Amino acid sequence: PLDKEELGKSTWGFLHTMASYYPEKPTKSEAEKMVQFFNIFSQFYPCEPCALDFQDDIKKHPPKTKTREELAKWLCDRHNTVNKKLGKPMFDCSKVHERWKDGWLD
Ligand code: FAD
């Protein structure tokens, strides 16, 4: 089985990549489905304390799914909330596509 760290790293990789390839201009149906995706995801994420905190966090900060930019920024902020809780460094959200879509440019 995956431990909490491996599971987290793989899951963040998937979630940020999904946000980076989300349509720039989604249809209303796509936007609604992405909100549903995160609500369902937060219910079944297989680390109970992680899932409970993430449910609270997205209740306070519901998914922003009107554009790719908005979704990627929203998800980066959610990840930073977890980083803060775990004492990890904050990530510069202006670099989120560079990291997850276009590749590091340095
Ligand atoms: P990770 O945090 O996994 O990040 C992977 C890579 O993403 C980093 O190397 C960096 O390049 C990039 N990155 C970092 N921050 C951002 C950002 N803000 N935006 C975009 N990219 C970024 N663990 C717990 O112990 N307790 C919890 O409550 C908990 N809750 C979690 C909730 C969710 C929804 C998820 C997906 C994971 C959770 N985790 C939790 C796991 C935790 O977030 C980490 O994944 C794990 O500790 C491994 O950390 P890491 O240092 O490898 O980097």
Backbone and ligand atoms as CSV (ligand in chain L), in Angstrom:
chain,resi,resn,atom,element,x,y,z
A,1,PRO,N,N,0.822,-1.207,0.000
A,1,PRO,CA,C,0.000,0.000,0.000
A,1,PRO,C,C,0.862,1.265,0.000
A,2,LEU,N,N,0.290,2.352,-0.428
A,2,LEU,CA,C,0.981,3.647,-0.408
A,2,LEU,C,C,0.923,4.210,1.005
A,3,ASP,N,N,2.014,4.812,1.474
A,3,ASP,CA,C,1.907,5.517,2.749
A,3,ASP,C,C,1.326,6.916,2.491
A,4,LYS,N,N,1.057,7.639,3.583
A,4,LYS,CA,C,0.362,8.929,3.487
A,4,LYS,C,C,1.138,9.932,2.607
A,5,GLU,N,N,2.483,9.870,2.696
A,5,GLU,CA,C,3.312,10.811,1.925
A,5,GLU,C,C,3.277,10.491,0.426
A,6,GLU,N,N,3.462,9.193,0.098
A,6,GLU,CA,C,3.439,8.784,-1.322
A,6,GLU,C,C,2.073,9.044,-1.943
A,7,LEU,N,N,1.049,8.695,-1.173
A,7,LEU,CA,C,-0.314,8.918,-1.654
A,7,LEU,C,C,-0.533,10.405,-1.904
A,8,GLY,N,N,-0.071,11.244,-0.970
A,8,GLY,CA,C,-0.269,12.687,-1.101
A,8,GLY,C,C,0.467,13.246,-2.305
A,9,LYS,N,N,1.722,12.850,-2.457
A,9,LYS,CA,C,2.531,13.369,-3.558
A,9,LYS,C,C,1.916,12.986,-4.913
A,10,SER,N,N,1.514,11.712,-5.041
A,10,SER,CA,C,0.907,11.264,-6.303
A,10,SER,C,C,-0.421,11.970,-6.541
A,11,THR,N,N,-1.183,12.125,-5.482
A,11,THR,CA,C,-2.509,12.732,-5.644
A,11,THR,C,C,-2.388,14.196,-6.024
A,12,TRP,N,N,-1.494,14.943,-5.356
A,12,TRP,CA,C,-1.317,16.345,-5.736
A,12,TRP,C,C,-0.860,16.439,-7.197
A,13,GLY,N,N,0.030,15.516,-7.606
A,13,GLY,CA,C,0.491,15.522,-9.001
A,13,GLY,C,C,-0.686,15.373,-9.951
A,14,PHE,N,N,-1.544,14.427,-9.649
A,14,PHE,CA,C,-2.743,14.233,-10.482
A,14,PHE,C,C,-3.643,15.470,-10.457
A,15,LEU,N,N,-3.949,15.972,-9.271
A,15,LEU,CA,C,-4.905,17.095,-9.163
A,15,LEU,C,C,-4.371,18.349,-9.867
A,16,HIS,N,N,-3.094,18.692,-9.646
A,16,HIS,CA,C,-2.560,19.907,-10.289
A,16,HIS,C,C,-2.470,19.735,-11.808
A,17,THR,N,N,-2.134,18.510,-12.249
A,17,THR,CA,C,-2.069,18.278,-13.700
A,17,THR,C,C,-3.467,18.392,-14.302
A,18,MET,N,N,-4.443,17.838,-13.620
A,18,MET,CA,C,-5.831,17.951,-14.105
A,18,MET,C,C,-6.240,19.419,-14.211
A,19,ALA,N,N,-5.892,20.220,-13.203
A,19,ALA,CA,C,-6.268,21.641,-13.228
A,19,ALA,C,C,-5.549,22.377,-14.356
A,20,SER,N,N,-4.305,22.006,-14.619
A,20,SER,CA,C,-3.537,22.678,-15.668
A,20,SER,C,C,-4.060,22.365,-17.074
A,21,TYR,N,N,-4.756,21.229,-17.216
A,21,TYR,CA,C,-5.313,20.842,-18.525
A,21,TYR,C,C,-6.834,21.021,-18.581
A,22,TYR,N,N,-7.407,21.544,-17.524
A,22,TYR,CA,C,-8.851,21.864,-17.516
A,22,TYR,C,C,-9.080,22.913,-18.619
A,23,PRO,N,N,-10.267,22.908,-19.266
A,23,PRO,CA,C,-10.486,23.882,-20.342
A,23,PRO,C,C,-10.282,25.331,-19.876
A,24,GLU,N,N,-9.724,26.145,-20.777
A,24,GLU,CA,C,-9.579,27.563,-20.436
A,24,GLU,C,C,-10.950,28.210,-20.288
A,25,LYS,N,N,-11.881,27.766,-21.157
A,25,LYS,CA,C,-13.262,28.256,-21.062
A,25,LYS,C,C,-14.217,27.076,-20.995
A,26,PRO,N,N,-14.401,26.491,-19.814
A,26,PRO,CA,C,-15.273,25.321,-19.678
A,26,PRO,C,C,-16.734,25.661,-19.933
A,27,THR,N,N,-17.489,24.662,-20.352
A,27,THR,CA,C,-18.941,24.830,-20.441
A,27,THR,C,C,-19.497,24.841,-19.009
A,28,LYS,N,N,-20.768,25.253,-18.907
A,28,LYS,CA,C,-21.419,25.274,-17.597
A,28,LYS,C,C,-21.420,23.862,-16.999
A,29,SER,N,N,-21.680,22.878,-17.855
A,29,SER,CA,C,-21.720,21.495,-17.382
A,29,SER,C,C,-20.341,21.037,-16.888
A,30,GLU,N,N,-19.285,21.369,-17.618
A,30,GLU,CA,C,-17.937,21.008,-17.166
A,30,GLU,C,C,-17.618,21.679,-15.825
A,31,ALA,N,N,-17.995,22.942,-15.711
A,31,ALA,CA,C,-17.714,23.689,-14.476
A,31,ALA,C,C,-18.449,23.056,-13.289
A,32,GLU,N,N,-19.693,22.657,-13.517
A,32,GLU,CA,C,-20.470,22.030,-12.438
A,32,GLU,C,C,-19.891,20.668,-12.065
A,33,LYS,N,N,-19.479,19.928,-13.083
A,33,LYS,CA,C,-18.925,18.594,-12.808
A,33,LYS,C,C,-17.616,18.683,-12.036
A,34,MET,N,N,-16.829,19.707,-12.303
A,34,MET,CA,C,-15.555,19.837,-11.575
A,34,MET,C,C,-15.811,20.172,-10.102
A,35,VAL,N,N,-16.842,20.960,-9.818
A,35,VAL,CA,C,-17.226,21.198,-8.420
A,35,VAL,C,C,-17.607,19.865,-7.769
A,36,GLN,N,N,-18.427,19.085,-8.485
A,36,GLN,CA,C,-18.853,17.777,-7.952
A,36,GLN,C,C,-17.656,16.862,-7.731
A,37,PHE,N,N,-16.719,16.892,-8.695
A,37,PHE,CA,C,-15.527,16.043,-8.568
A,37,PHE,C,C,-14.833,16.294,-7.229
A,38,PHE,N,N,-14.596,17.579,-6.897
A,38,PHE,CA,C,-13.864,17.866,-5.659
A,38,PHE,C,C,-14.683,17.509,-4.424
A,39,ASN,N,N,-15.993,17.694,-4.497
A,39,ASN,CA,C,-16.811,17.314,-3.345
A,39,ASN,C,C,-16.766,15.805,-3.119
A,40,ILE,N,N,-16.841,15.040,-4.196
A,40,ILE,CA,C,-16.801,13.583,-4.070
A,40,ILE,C,C,-15.394,13.134,-3.671
A,41,PHE,N,N,-14.395,13.699,-4.325
A,41,PHE,CA,C,-12.997,13.399,-3.980
A,41,PHE,C,C,-12.764,13.557,-2.470
A,42,SER,N,N,-13.252,14.671,-1.923
A,42,SER,CA,C,-12.986,14.965,-0.506
A,42,SER,C,C,-13.710,13.976,0.413
A,43,GLN,N,N,-14.739,13.345,-0.114
A,43,GLN,CA,C,-15.445,12.354,0.697
A,43,GLN,C,C,-14.706,11.015,0.729
A,44,PHE,N,N,-14.015,10.688,-0.384
A,44,PHE,CA,C,-13.430,9.342,-0.489
A,44,PHE,C,C,-11.903,9.322,-0.447
A,45,TYR,N,N,-11.244,10.465,-0.269
A,45,TYR,CA,C,-9.778,10.451,-0.218
A,45,TYR,C,C,-9.336,9.503,0.903
A,46,PRO,N,N,-8.485,8.510,0.574
A,46,PRO,CA,C,-8.242,7.434,1.542
A,46,PRO,C,C,-7.199,7.736,2.636
A,47,CYS,N,N,-7.380,8.863,3.311
A,47,CYS,CA,C,-6.618,9.210,4.520
A,47,CYS,C,C,-7.635,9.997,5.312
A,48,GLU,N,N,-8.162,9.418,6.378
A,48,GLU,CA,C,-9.339,10.011,7.020
A,48,GLU,C,C,-9.099,11.414,7.570
A,49,PRO,N,N,-8.040,11.628,8.378
A,49,PRO,CA,C,-7.842,12.996,8.885
A,49,PRO,C,C,-7.639,14.002,7.750
A,50,CYS,N,N,-6.923,13.580,6.685
A,50,CYS,CA,C,-6.713,14.470,5.526
A,50,CYS,C,C,-8.057,14.827,4.904
A,51,ALA,N,N,-8.891,13.816,4.701
A,51,ALA,CA,C,-10.181,14.014,4.040
A,51,ALA,C,C,-11.080,14.929,4.865
A,52,LEU,N,N,-11.098,14.728,6.192
A,52,LEU,CA,C,-11.985,15.547,7.034
A,52,LEU,C,C,-11.564,17.021,6.990
A,53,ASP,N,N,-10.255,17.277,7.086
A,53,ASP,CA,C,-9.784,18.667,7.013
A,53,ASP,C,C,-10.033,19.265,5.630
A,54,PHE,N,N,-9.846,18.445,4.587
A,54,PHE,CA,C,-10.048,18.959,3.228
A,54,PHE,C,C,-11.531,19.282,2.998
A,55,GLN,N,N,-12.408,18.453,3.552
A,55,GLN,CA,C,-13.849,18.754,3.448
A,55,GLN,C,C,-14.171,20.103,4.090
A,56,ASP,N,N,-13.620,20.343,5.285
A,56,ASP,CA,C,-13.837,21.638,5.959
A,56,ASP,C,C,-13.290,22.778,5.117
A,57,ASP,N,N,-12.079,22.580,4.591
A,57,ASP,CA,C,-11.430,23.644,3.830
A,57,ASP,C,C,-12.232,23.992,2.571
A,58,ILE,N,N,-12.734,22.980,1.860
A,58,ILE,CA,C,-13.468,23.315,0.627
A,58,ILE,C,C,-14.904,23.774,0.903
A,59,LYS,N,N,-15.370,23.521,2.116
A,59,LYS,CA,C,-16.646,24.130,2.508
A,59,LYS,C,C,-16.447,25.644,2.644
A,60,LYS,N,N,-15.326,26.024,3.268
A,60,LYS,CA,C,-15.002,27.446,3.433
A,60,LYS,C,C,-14.586,28.093,2.125
A,61,HIS,N,N,-13.937,27.311,1.271
A,61,HIS,CA,C,-13.409,27.837,0.000
A,61,HIS,C,C,-13.859,26.916,-1.131
A,62,PRO,N,N,-15.099,27.052,-1.599
A,62,PRO,CA,C,-15.627,26.141,-2.622
A,62,PRO,C,C,-14.821,26.228,-3.927
A,63,PRO,N,N,-14.757,25.107,-4.663
A,63,PRO,CA,C,-13.995,25.065,-5.907
A,63,PRO,C,C,-14.374,26.198,-6.868
A,64,LYS,N,N,-13.364,26.830,-7.448
A,64,LYS,CA,C,-13.575,27.895,-8.441
A,64,LYS,C,C,-13.293,27.299,-9.804
A,65,THR,N,N,-14.347,27.115,-10.592
A,65,THR,CA,C,-14.211,26.311,-11.807
A,65,THR,C,C,-14.597,27.057,-13.090
A,66,LYS,N,N,-14.659,28.393,-13.009
A,66,LYS,CA,C,-15.090,29.136,-14.213
A,66,LYS,C,C,-14.035,29.193,-15.303
A,67,THR,N,N,-12.763,29.138,-14.928
A,67,THR,CA,C,-11.669,29.123,-15.919
A,67,THR,C,C,-10.533,28.230,-15.407
A,68,ARG,N,N,-9.654,27.841,-16.344
A,68,ARG,CA,C,-8.462,27.072,-15.961
A,68,ARG,C,C,-7.625,27.837,-14.938
A,69,GLU,N,N,-7.399,29.128,-15.211
A,69,GLU,CA,C,-6.581,29.955,-14.319
A,69,GLU,C,C,-7.113,29.936,-12.907
A,70,GLU,N,N,-8.441,30.131,-12.828
A,70,GLU,CA,C,-9.097,30.203,-11.529
A,70,GLU,C,C,-8.991,28.867,-10.782
A,71,LEU,N,N,-9.180,27.772,-11.506
A,71,LEU,CA,C,-9.116,26.449,-10.863
A,71,LEU,C,C,-7.695,26.150,-10.373
A,72,ALA,N,N,-6.716,26.443,-11.230
A,72,ALA,CA,C,-5.323,26.150,-10.861
A,72,ALA,C,C,-4.904,26.957,-9.631
A,73,LYS,N,N,-5.331,28.218,-9.580
A,73,LYS,CA,C,-5.004,29.084,-8.438
A,73,LYS,C,C,-5.717,28.590,-7.174
A,74,TRP,N,N,-6.977,28.265,-7.320
A,74,TRP,CA,C,-7.755,27.766,-6.178
A,74,TRP,C,C,-7.098,26.506,-5.594
A,75,LEU,N,N,-6.705,25.573,-6.477
A,75,LEU,CA,C,-6.115,24.318,-5.998
A,75,LEU,C,C,-4.758,24.575,-5.350
A,76,CYS,N,N,-3.984,25.481,-5.936
A,76,CYS,CA,C,-2.687,25.833,-5.356
A,76,CYS,C,C,-2.889,26.395,-3.946
A,77,ASP,N,N,-3.893,27.220,-3.766
A,77,ASP,CA,C,-4.186,27.765,-2.434
A,77,ASP,C,C,-4.590,26.651,-1.447
A,78,ARG,N,N,-5.364,25.707,-1.925
A,78,ARG,CA,C,-5.767,24.583,-1.053
A,78,ARG,C,C,-4.532,23.770,-0.639
A,79,HIS,N,N,-3.643,23.510,-1.602
A,79,HIS,CA,C,-2.414,22.768,-1.289
A,79,HIS,C,C,-1.567,23.571,-0.295
A,80,ASN,N,N,-1.509,24.887,-0.477
A,80,ASN,CA,C,-0.742,25.709,0.469
A,80,ASN,C,C,-1.339,25.667,1.875
A,81,THR,N,N,-2.656,25.548,1.971
A,81,THR,CA,C,-3.288,25.409,3.293
A,81,THR,C,C,-2.785,24.133,3.981
A,82,VAL,N,N,-2.670,23.044,3.203
A,82,VAL,CA,C,-2.141,21.794,3.757
A,82,VAL,C,C,-0.648,21.961,4.073
A,83,ASN,N,N,0.093,22.610,3.176
A,83,ASN,CA,C,1.523,22.843,3.432
A,83,ASN,C,C,1.725,23.575,4.764
A,84,LYS,N,N,0.905,24.593,4.977
A,84,LYS,CA,C,1.013,25.392,6.198
A,84,LYS,C,C,0.756,24.521,7.429
A,85,LYS,N,N,-0.309,23.743,7.349
A,85,LYS,CA,C,-0.657,22.854,8.464
A,85,LYS,C,C,0.487,21.893,8.804
A,86,LEU,N,N,1.194,21.421,7.749
A,86,LEU,CA,C,2.262,20.428,7.953
A,86,LEU,C,C,3.630,21.075,8.159
A,87,GLY,N,N,3.689,22.417,8.167
A,87,GLY,CA,C,4.969,23.093,8.345
A,87,GLY,C,C,5.871,23.025,7.123
A,88,LYS,N,N,5.269,22.803,5.930
A,88,LYS,CA,C,6.050,22.766,4.688
A,88,LYS,C,C,6.096,24.164,4.076
A,89,PRO,N,N,7.076,24.425,3.201
A,89,PRO,CA,C,7.153,25.758,2.593
A,89,PRO,C,C,5.948,26.079,1.704
A,90,MET,N,N,5.584,27.357,1.652
A,90,MET,CA,C,4.520,27.824,0.759
A,90,MET,C,C,5.033,27.786,-0.676
A,91,PHE,N,N,4.139,27.464,-1.599
A,91,PHE,CA,C,4.475,27.403,-3.023
A,91,PHE,C,C,3.997,28.693,-3.678
A,92,ASP,N,N,4.812,29.240,-4.588
A,92,ASP,CA,C,4.437,30.463,-5.313
A,92,ASP,C,C,3.443,30.106,-6.427
A,93,CYS,N,N,2.170,30.462,-6.228
A,93,CYS,CA,C,1.112,30.012,-7.137
A,93,CYS,C,C,1.212,30.625,-8.534
A,94,SER,N,N,2.026,31.644,-8.730
A,94,SER,CA,C,2.212,32.164,-10.094
A,94,SER,C,C,3.032,31.165,-10.930
A,95,LYS,N,N,3.620,30.167,-10.281
A,95,LYS,CA,C,4.463,29.197,-10.994
A,95,LYS,C,C,3.766,27.846,-11.196
A,96,VAL,N,N,2.443,27.837,-11.002
A,96,VAL,CA,C,1.771,26.530,-10.973
A,96,VAL,C,C,1.745,25.855,-12.359
A,97,HIS,N,N,1.575,26.628,-13.441
A,97,HIS,CA,C,1.580,25.990,-14.776
A,97,HIS,C,C,2.997,25.616,-15.198
A,98,GLU,N,N,3.924,26.466,-14.792
A,98,GLU,CA,C,5.335,26.170,-15.063
A,98,GLU,C,C,5.705,24.810,-14.441
A,99,ARG,N,N,5.220,24.569,-13.222
A,99,ARG,CA,C,5.539,23.334,-12.512
A,99,ARG,C,C,4.795,22.132,-13.086
A,100,TRP,N,N,3.509,22.309,-13.395
A,100,TRP,CA,C,2.653,21.152,-13.674
A,100,TRP,C,C,2.235,20.992,-15.121
A,101,LYS,N,N,2.488,21.994,-15.986
A,101,LYS,CA,C,2.059,21.848,-17.373
A,101,LYS,C,C,3.221,22.040,-18.330
A,102,ASP,N,N,3.886,23.173,-18.205
A,102,ASP,CA,C,4.896,23.526,-19.202
A,102,ASP,C,C,6.278,22.991,-18.851
A,103,GLY,N,N,6.466,22.586,-17.581
A,103,GLY,CA,C,7.786,22.127,-17.143
A,103,GLY,C,C,8.563,23.299,-16.581
A,104,TRP,N,N,9.424,23.013,-15.615
A,104,TRP,CA,C,10.232,24.065,-15.009
A,104,TRP,C,C,11.050,24.756,-16.080
A,105,LEU,N,N,11.090,26.061,-16.033
A,105,LEU,CA,C,11.781,26.824,-17.068
A,105,LEU,C,C,13.192,27.239,-16.658
A,106,ASP,N,N,13.648,26.810,-15.448
A,106,ASP,CA,C,14.999,27.241,-15.042
A,106,ASP,C,C,16.090,26.288,-15.529
L,1,FAD,P1,P,3.662,17.499,-1.642
L,1,FAD,O1,O,2.994,18.432,-0.690
L,1,FAD,O2,O,3.035,16.165,-1.882
L,1,FAD,O3,O,3.808,18.259,-3.039
L,1,FAD,C1,C,4.310,17.609,-4.206
L,1,FAD,C2,C,4.937,18.651,-5.095
L,1,FAD,O4,O,3.962,19.621,-5.431
L,1,FAD,C3,C,6.034,19.480,-4.428
L,1,FAD,O5,O,7.267,18.862,-4.543
L,1,FAD,C4,C,5.978,20.802,-5.179
L,1,FAD,O6,O,6.760,20.749,-6.369
L,1,FAD,C5,C,4.534,20.919,-5.583
L,1,FAD,N1,N,3.762,21.824,-4.735
L,1,FAD,C6,C,3.895,22.085,-3.406
L,1,FAD,N2,N,2.970,22.941,-2.983
L,1,FAD,C7,C,2.222,23.254,-4.067
L,1,FAD,C8,C,1.103,24.103,-4.266
L,1,FAD,N3,N,0.568,24.825,-3.260
L,1,FAD,N4,N,0.574,24.193,-5.505
L,1,FAD,C9,C,1.115,23.497,-6.540
L,1,FAD,N5,N,2.172,22.651,-6.414
L,1,FAD,C10,C,2.714,22.547,-5.189
L,1,FAD,N6,N,-0.684,14.792,4.906
L,1,FAD,C11,C,-0.785,14.816,6.267
L,1,FAD,O7,O,0.140,14.395,6.938
L,1,FAD,N7,N,-1.903,15.350,6.871
L,1,FAD,C12,C,-2.955,15.833,6.161
L,1,FAD,O8,O,-3.953,16.280,6.737
L,1,FAD,C13,C,-2.877,15.794,4.731
L,1,FAD,N8,N,-3.914,16.220,3.975
L,1,FAD,C14,C,-3.859,16.071,2.623
L,1,FAD,C15,C,-4.963,16.441,1.869
L,1,FAD,C16,C,-4.967,16.250,0.493
L,1,FAD,C17,C,-6.179,16.637,-0.315
L,1,FAD,C18,C,-3.828,15.668,-0.141
L,1,FAD,C19,C,-3.841,15.420,-1.629
L,1,FAD,C20,C,-2.722,15.321,0.612
L,1,FAD,C21,C,-2.705,15.515,1.989
L,1,FAD,N9,N,-1.608,15.174,2.776
L,1,FAD,C22,C,-1.696,15.241,4.143
L,1,FAD,C23,C,-0.312,14.772,2.150
L,1,FAD,C24,C,0.636,15.974,2.078
L,1,FAD,O9,O,-0.009,17.112,1.507
L,1,FAD,C25,C,1.866,15.682,1.177
L,1,FAD,O10,O,1.439,15.198,-0.088
L,1,FAD,C26,C,2.856,14.693,1.768
L,1,FAD,O11,O,3.241,15.112,3.063
L,1,FAD,C27,C,4.124,14.573,0.870
L,1,FAD,O12,O,4.704,15.867,0.793
L,1,FAD,P2,P,5.837,16.289,-0.201
L,1,FAD,O13,O,6.820,17.099,0.593
L,1,FAD,O14,O,6.338,15.111,-0.974
L,1,FAD,O15,O,5.176,17.323,-1.242
